[in-house]
């Protein structure tokens, strides 16, 4: 009986859950400035998390945390005969200059509801960051694990004659797809060319994600519109983008072909006037006015008796309003006869 009561007492005593935290730096052997690497922090417990874990505060030297959200992961492990459940939080960090990307040793205190705080020592983590040989413009240095360039050139004509003339528009759209990079690192690609005015559209930046929501890279669509200002030949130059292949540790060059376009004289003013004269806008406006007049006449014809009575009533009310009203006399007329 005493043994049974002792087991029952142990069963009703609240269990003291164990907690732990680990940290790791996921980076390749060679890291270049501007190349994002991953910091992973995993919270462990043999019970459950209450409240859910949050990213801890610690110092990062020669680097900065990125704001790009990464999905959390659920993990499990068995250590010392105990089963642990873990939540892995990941963030990207990037170094902008060569040196050591350093995470100094620190202490993190874990708290949980109905549990005493637990302080865990996190060891130092670091990785070397260095410029590759042959860097020409550090401000345009583009590290990526893969990169592709595509383009689309579209002509917009003021008429259907199929000929490019002064006053028409040529739009060039270049799409950059790169992995292991952020869209802000992709430099400007398109520039103005002689013989044209230009209109630069706002670039479109999107994230490239895997099936489980993991961010793999970025896509940037850059558009520039050329407006030919004089007749002749305009040459759209080829595009060359030099980038550092972090997967193979070598330089690569992505290229797009250019194009040569013939621009004819502007269209004659008379033809433009005639074209404007044949537009359907004037006919539509006239048809709407005629239809409105016909509808108004039909309404007046169907309600003519009611309108006539309404007019007579309003006329009667108007006359009564303005008709003079006699006032009573203020003094008696026969005062002197008494």
ZATI-10613 format. One record per residue (C-alpha): residue in one letter; x negated, z, y negated. Coordinates in nm, 4 decimals. Example, Ala and Ser with C-alpha at 12.3 -4.5 7.8 and 13.67 -1.06 7.14 Angstrom:
BEGIN
(a, (-1.2300, 0.7800, 0.4500)) (s, (-1.3670, 0.7140, 0.1060)) 
***
This chain:
BEGIN
(x, (0.0000, 0.0000, 0.0000)) (x, (-0.2816, 0.0845, -0.2408)) (x, (-0.4541, -0.2442, -0.1637)) (x, (-0.1341, -0.4343, -0.2379)) (x, (-0.0895, -0.2553, -0.5722)) (x, (-0.4512, -0.3289, -0.6630)) (x, (-0.4076, -0.7013, -0.5918)) (x, (-0.0859, -0.7033, -0.7933)) (x, (-0.2625, -0.5353, -1.0858)) (x, (-0.5429, -0.7902, -1.0770)) (x, (-0.2892, -1.0722, -1.0731)) (x, (-0.1091, -0.9552, -1.3857)) (x, (-0.4275, -0.8864, -1.5880)) (x, (-0.4874, -1.1846, -1.8279)) (x, (-0.7766, -1.4026, -1.7093)) (x, (-1.0751, -1.4426, -1.9393)) (x, (-1.1375, -1.8175, -1.9591)) (x, (-1.4950, -1.9443, -1.9932)) (x, (-1.5869, -2.1927, -2.2682)) (x, (-1.8875, -2.4148, -2.3283)) (x, (-1.9947, -2.7104, -2.5431)) (x, (-2.2520, -2.9867, -2.4926)) (x, (-2.3861, -3.2517, -2.7292)) (x, (-2.5660, -3.5801, -2.6626)) (x, (-2.6950, -3.8770, -2.8604)) (x, (-2.6081, -4.2099, -2.6946)) (x, (-2.8668, -4.4584, -2.8262)) (x, (-3.0793, -4.7419, -2.6823)) (x, (-3.4555, -4.7256, -2.6614)) (x, (-3.5065, -4.9235, -2.9831)) (x, (-3.2816, -4.8470, -3.2802)) (x, (-3.2930, -5.0439, -3.6068)) (x, (-3.1662, -4.9290, -3.9468)) (x, (-2.7977, -5.0107, -3.9793)) (x, (-2.7446, -5.0080, -3.6023)) (x, (-2.4666, -4.7625, -3.5114)) (x, (-2.5263, -4.5124, -3.2298)) (x, (-2.2865, -4.2589, -3.0817)) (x, (-2.2877, -3.8798, -3.0988)) (x, (-2.0757, -3.7255, -2.8218)) (x, (-1.9586, -3.3620, -2.8280)) (x, (-1.7828, -3.2309, -2.5163)) (x, (-1.5815, -2.9074, -2.5090)) (x, (-1.5573, -2.7410, -2.1632)) (x, (-1.3270, -2.4734, -2.0262)) (x, (-1.2188, -2.3499, -1.6839)) (x, (-0.8688, -2.2822, -1.8180)) (x, (-0.7021, -2.4734, -2.1024)) (x, (-0.7654, -2.5407, -2.4715)) (x, (-0.5632, -2.3466, -2.7250)) (x, (-0.5845, -2.4766, -2.9965)) (x, (-0.7212, -2.8287, -2.9267)) (x, (-1.0924, -2.8677, -3.0086)) (x, (-1.2058, -3.0214, -3.3358)) (x, (-1.5291, -3.1904, -3.4413)) (x, (-1.7834, -2.9144, -3.5221)) (x, (-1.9969, -2.9061, -3.8341)) (x, (-2.3693, -2.9686, -3.7914)) (x, (-2.6488, -3.1264, -3.9958)) (x, (-2.7595, -3.4887, -3.9500)) (x, (-3.0885, -3.5927, -4.1110)) (x, (-3.1697, -3.9559, -4.2022)) (x, (-2.8220, -4.0613, -4.0973)) (x, (-2.4540, -4.0424, -4.1840)) (x, (-2.1366, -4.0105, -3.9780)) (x, (-1.9075, -4.3124, -3.9855)) (x, (-1.5349, -4.2788, -4.0518)) (x, (-1.4430, -4.5247, -3.7763)) (x, (-1.2092, -4.3409, -3.5324)) (x, (-1.3095, -4.3407, -3.1654)) (x, (-1.0749, -4.2404, -2.8810)) (x, (-1.1203, -3.9044, -2.7074)) (x, (-1.1917, -3.8838, -2.3345)) (x, (-1.0848, -3.6333, -2.0691)) (x, (-1.3625, -3.5274, -1.8277)) (x, (-1.4072, -3.2872, -1.5383)) (x, (-1.7047, -3.1292, -1.3613)) (x, (-1.7810, -2.8708, -1.0983)) (x, (-2.0648, -2.6279, -1.1630)) (x, (-2.1497, -2.3058, -0.9829)) (x, (-1.8343, -2.3209, -0.7746)) (x, (-1.6178, -2.3454, -1.0887)) (x, (-1.4096, -2.6456, -1.1920)) (x, (-1.4392, -2.7326, -1.5606)) (x, (-1.2136, -2.9519, -1.7735)) (x, (-1.3605, -3.1225, -2.0778)) (x, (-1.2594, -3.3159, -2.3874)) (x, (-1.5252, -3.5572, -2.5145)) (x, (-1.5195, -3.6351, -2.8878)) (x, (-1.7278, -3.9291, -3.0121)) (x, (-1.8371, -4.0380, -3.3585)) (x, (-2.0651, -4.3165, -3.4755)) (x, (-2.3737, -4.2359, -3.6818)) (x, (-2.5978, -4.4796, -3.8654)) (x, (-2.9452, -4.4553, -4.0197)) (x, (-3.0198, -4.6698, -4.3242)) (x, (-3.3992, -4.6465, -4.3160)) (x, (-3.6715, -4.6062, -4.0597)) (x, (-3.7859, -4.2651, -3.9423)) (x, (-3.6248, -4.0171, -3.7060)) (x, (-3.2503, -3.9800, -3.6738)) (x, (-3.2463, -3.6026, -3.6261)) (x, (-2.9811, -3.3532, -3.5209)) (x, (-3.1457, -3.0096, -3.5642)) (x, (-3.0772, -2.7260, -3.3213)) (x, (-2.7731, -2.5252, -3.4226)) (x, (-2.5164, -2.2710, -3.3077)) (x, (-2.1468, -2.3427, -3.2589)) (x, (-1.8896, -2.0658, -3.2182)) (x, (-1.5919, -2.1482, -2.9966)) (x, (-1.2615, -1.9710, -3.0448)) (x, (-0.9427, -1.9719, -2.8394)) (x, (-0.6159, -1.7830, -2.8482)) (x, (-0.6358, -1.4399, -2.6805)) (x, (-1.0069, -1.4949, -2.6131)) (x, (-1.3200, -1.3489, -2.7621)) (x, (-1.5368, -1.5924, -2.9659)) (x, (-1.8172, -1.7605, -2.7715)) (x, (-2.1393, -1.8767, -2.9454)) (x, (-2.3243, -2.1694, -2.7856)) (x, (-2.6781, -2.2868, -2.8703)) (x, (-2.7086, -2.6659, -2.9125)) (x, (-3.0643, -2.8034, -2.8733)) (x, (-3.2297, -3.0522, -3.1093)) (x, (-3.1603, -3.4243, -3.0606)) (x, (-3.3470, -3.7122, -3.2202)) (x, (-3.4239, -4.0817, -3.1815)) (x, (-3.6718, -4.3084, -3.3587)) (x, (-3.5446, -4.5715, -3.6039)) (x, (-3.7737, -4.8608, -3.7057)) (x, (-3.7515, -5.2001, -3.8739)) (x, (-3.8247, -5.4918, -3.6402)) (x, (-4.1108, -5.7261, -3.7259)) (x, (-4.0217, -6.0157, -3.9515)) (x, (-3.7688, -5.8447, -4.1791)) (x, (-3.7468, -6.0549, -4.4971)) (x, (-3.4530, -5.9040, -4.6861)) (x, (-3.3664, -5.5455, -4.5889)) (x, (-3.0447, -5.5634, -4.7931)) (x, (-2.9275, -5.8570, -4.5782)) (x, (-3.0566, -5.7214, -4.2481)) (x, (-2.7864, -5.7709, -3.9851)) (x, (-2.8294, -5.5952, -3.6477)) (x, (-2.5724, -5.6800, -3.3792)) (x, (-2.5557, -5.6978, -3.0009)) (x, (-2.3746, -6.0351, -3.0223)) (x, (-2.2555, -6.2631, -3.3027)) (x, (-2.0624, -6.5903, -3.3311)) (x, (-1.9762, -6.8115, -3.6301)) (x, (-1.6777, -7.0462, -3.6576)) (x, (-1.5324, -7.2378, -3.9507)) (x, (-1.2316, -7.4407, -4.0609)) (x, (-1.2315, -7.6878, -4.3530)) (x, (-0.8859, -7.7779, -4.4877)) (x, (-0.7929, -8.0238, -4.7636)) (x, (-0.4857, -7.9733, -4.9819)) (x, (-0.3612, -8.2886, -5.1601)) (x, (-0.1152, -8.3143, -5.4491)) (x, (0.0430, -8.6251, -5.2867)) (x, (0.0788, -8.7779, -4.9429)) (x, (-0.1686, -9.0596, -4.9919)) (x, (-0.4280, -8.8766, -4.7764)) (x, (-0.7049, -8.9244, -5.0352)) (x, (-0.9058, -8.6438, -5.1893)) (x, (-0.8937, -8.6660, -5.5692)) (x, (-0.9911, -8.4582, -5.8687)) (x, (-0.7448, -8.1709, -5.8908)) (x, (-0.7041, -8.1324, -5.5139)) (x, (-0.8381, -7.8337, -5.3181)) (x, (-1.0820, -7.8003, -5.0281)) (x, (-1.0732, -7.4638, -4.8507)) (x, (-1.3550, -7.3464, -4.6244)) (x, (-1.2862, -7.0466, -4.3988)) (x, (-1.5756, -6.8926, -4.2030)) (x, (-1.5113, -6.6320, -3.9335)) (x, (-1.7842, -6.3918, -3.8157)) (x, (-1.7311, -6.2038, -3.4889)) (x, (-1.9982, -5.9417, -3.4195)) (x, (-2.0284, -5.6480, -3.1796)) (x, (-2.2186, -5.3278, -3.2448)) (x, (-2.1723, -5.3540, -3.6213)) (x, (-1.9327, -5.2716, -3.9060)) (x, (-1.7666, -5.5350, -4.1244)) (x, (-1.9289, -5.3942, -4.4405)) (x, (-2.2740, -5.4919, -4.3077)) (x, (-2.1944, -5.8647, -4.2901)) (x, (-2.3409, -6.0283, -4.6051)) (x, (-2.1726, -6.2874, -4.8239)) (x, (-2.1942, -6.6313, -4.6628)) (x, (-2.0179, -6.8848, -4.8892)) (x, (-2.1309, -6.9805, -5.2416)) (x, (-2.0294, -7.2278, -5.5116)) (x, (-2.1576, -7.5872, -5.4978)) (x, (-2.2243, -7.8358, -5.7826)) (x, (-1.9388, -8.0559, -5.8990)) (x, (-1.6647, -7.8073, -5.8202)) (x, (-1.4953, -7.4996, -5.9531)) (x, (-1.4484, -7.2257, -5.6952)) (x, (-1.1916, -6.9633, -5.6090)) (x, (-1.3027, -6.6819, -5.3778)) (x, (-1.0310, -6.5149, -5.1738)) (x, (-1.0467, -6.1525, -5.0635)) (x, (-1.2305, -6.1272, -4.7282)) (x, (-1.0259, -6.0104, -4.4301)) (x, (-1.1940, -5.7397, -4.2190)) (x, (-1.0602, -5.6251, -3.8825)) (x, (-1.1952, -5.4093, -3.6004)) (x, (-1.2630, -5.5515, -3.2554)) (x, (-1.1348, -5.3118, -2.9884)) (x, (-1.1478, -5.3007, -2.6110)) (x, (-0.8476, -5.2437, -2.3861)) (x, (-0.8656, -4.8635, -2.4113)) (x, (-0.9046, -4.8645, -2.7892)) (x, (-1.2837, -4.8365, -2.7966)) (x, (-1.4243, -5.0045, -3.1090)) (x, (-1.6736, -5.2742, -3.0116)) (x, (-1.7431, -5.4477, -3.3427)) (x, (-1.5859, -5.6206, -3.6387)) (x, (-1.4455, -5.9535, -3.7518)) (x, (-1.4819, -6.0852, -4.1054)) (x, (-1.3007, -6.3933, -4.2398)) (x, (-1.4435, -6.5270, -4.5660)) (x, (-1.2601, -6.8007, -4.7578)) (x, (-1.3769, -7.0087, -5.0541)) (x, (-1.1748, -7.2819, -5.2241)) (x, (-1.3565, -7.5727, -5.3878)) (x, (-1.1743, -7.7512, -5.6729)) (x, (-1.3426, -8.0886, -5.7435)) (x, (-1.3891, -8.1295, -6.1205)) (x, (-1.5173, -8.4886, -6.1239)) (x, (-1.5092, -8.7974, -5.9073)) (x, (-1.7992, -8.8681, -5.6766)) (x, (-1.9450, -8.6999, -5.3704)) (x, (-1.9435, -8.3296, -5.2957)) (x, (-2.1655, -8.1907, -5.0236)) (x, (-2.0501, -7.8750, -4.8452)) (x, (-2.3794, -7.7261, -4.7247)) (x, (-2.4439, -7.5982, -4.3718)) (x, (-2.4458, -7.2247, -4.3113)) (x, (-2.7340, -7.0353, -4.1503)) (x, (-2.7087, -6.6648, -4.0760)) (x, (-3.0200, -6.4866, -3.9467)) (x, (-2.9451, -6.1722, -3.7470)) (x, (-3.1279, -5.9261, -3.5244)) (x, (-3.0170, -5.9285, -3.1599)) (x, (-3.0251, -5.5612, -3.0600)) (x, (-2.9429, -5.6440, -2.6968)) (x, (-3.2487, -5.8708, -2.6492)) (x, (-3.4688, -5.7345, -2.9327)) (x, (-3.5239, -6.0726, -3.0978)) (x, (-3.4177, -6.2743, -3.4018)) (x, (-3.1279, -6.5176, -3.3727)) (x, (-2.9892, -6.7794, -3.6133)) (x, (-2.6185, -6.8691, -3.6179)) (x, (-2.5451, -7.2092, -3.7762)) (x, (-2.2431, -7.4032, -3.8987)) (x, (-2.2539, -7.7736, -3.9915)) (x, (-2.1807, -7.8920, -4.3431)) (x, (-1.9638, -8.1823, -4.4599)) (x, (-1.9772, -8.4658, -4.7152)) (x, (-1.6537, -8.5526, -4.8974)) (x, (-1.5700, -8.8403, -5.1309)) (x, (-1.3639, -8.7483, -5.4360)) (x, (-1.1615, -9.0177, -5.6145)) (x, (-1.0451, -9.0211, -5.9769)) (x, (-0.7548, -8.8051, -6.0807)) (x, (-0.4084, -8.9471, -6.0334)) (x, (-0.2580, -9.1376, -6.3299)) (x, (-0.0363, -8.9391, -6.5631)) (x, (0.2442, -9.1949, -6.5356)) (x, (0.2593, -9.1623, -6.1609)) (x, (0.2734, -8.7857, -6.1902)) (x, (0.5608, -8.8124, -6.4387)) (x, (0.7468, -9.0469, -6.2091)) (x, (0.6910, -8.8118, -5.9206)) (x, (0.8301, -8.5239, -6.1183)) (x, (1.1282, -8.7366, -6.2165)) (x, (1.2229, -8.8020, -5.8556)) (x, (1.2308, -8.4381, -5.7625)) (x, (1.5571, -8.3048, -5.6213)) (x, (1.5565, -7.9981, -5.8460)) (x, (1.7492, -8.1703, -6.1293)) (x, (2.0142, -8.3088, -5.8928)) (x, (2.0668, -7.9696, -5.7341)) (x, (2.1171, -7.8046, -6.0726)) (x, (2.3714, -8.0690, -6.1772)) (x, (2.5633, -8.0364, -5.8520)) (x, (2.5833, -7.6568, -5.8931)) (x, (2.7199, -7.6893, -6.2483)) (x, (2.9856, -7.9424, -6.1407)) (x, (3.0917, -7.7260, -5.8482)) (x, (3.1217, -7.4205, -6.0748)) (x, (3.3417, -7.6129, -6.3216)) (x, (3.5703, -7.7401, -6.0435)) (x, (3.6101, -7.3907, -5.8951)) (x, (3.6893, -7.2440, -6.2392)) (x, (3.9541, -7.5122, -6.3066)) (x, (4.1174, -7.4511, -5.9679)) (x, (4.1346, -7.0757, -6.0318)) (x, (4.2954, -7.1311, -6.3744)) (x, (4.5508, -7.3727, -6.2255)) (x, (4.6563, -7.1382, -5.9451)) (x, (4.6863, -6.8329, -6.1714)) (x, (4.8309, -7.0028, -6.4811)) (x, (5.1594, -6.8018, -6.4809)) (x, (4.9804, -6.4717, -6.4426)) (x, (4.7381, -6.5699, -6.7152)) (x, (5.0232, -6.6721, -6.9470)) (x, (5.2034, -6.3391, -6.8994)) (x, (4.8790, -6.1521, -6.9523)) (x, (4.8148, -6.3368, -7.2760)) (x, (5.1678, -6.2613, -7.4047)) (x, (5.1301, -5.8949, -7.3162)) (x, (4.7964, -5.8741, -7.4955)) (x, (4.9465, -6.0492, -7.8000)) (x, (5.2381, -5.8022, -7.8100)) (x, (5.0033, -5.5060, -7.7830)) (x, (4.7867, -5.6486, -8.0606)) (x, (5.0824, -5.6890, -8.2999)) (x, (5.2113, -5.3367, -8.2286)) (x, (4.8678, -5.1946, -8.2947)) (x, (4.8368, -5.3554, -8.6355)) (x, (5.2058, -5.3229, -8.7435)) (x, (5.2543, -5.0891, -9.0510)) (x, (5.4022, -4.7460, -8.9761)) (x, (5.6293, -4.6011, -9.2547)) (x, (5.5363, -4.2473, -9.3629)) (x, (5.7895, -3.9806, -9.4724)) (x, (5.8308, -3.9201, -9.8475)) (x, (5.6331, -3.6278, -9.9781)) (x, (5.8674, -3.5323, -10.2732)) (x, (6.2459, -3.5064, -10.2819)) (x, (6.4229, -3.7843, -10.4771)) (x, (6.7117, -3.5749, -10.6240)) (x, (6.5171, -3.2740, -10.7603)) (x, (6.6616, -3.3079, -11.1196)) (x, (7.0279, -3.3132, -11.0185)) (x, (7.0434, -2.9362, -10.9467)) 
***
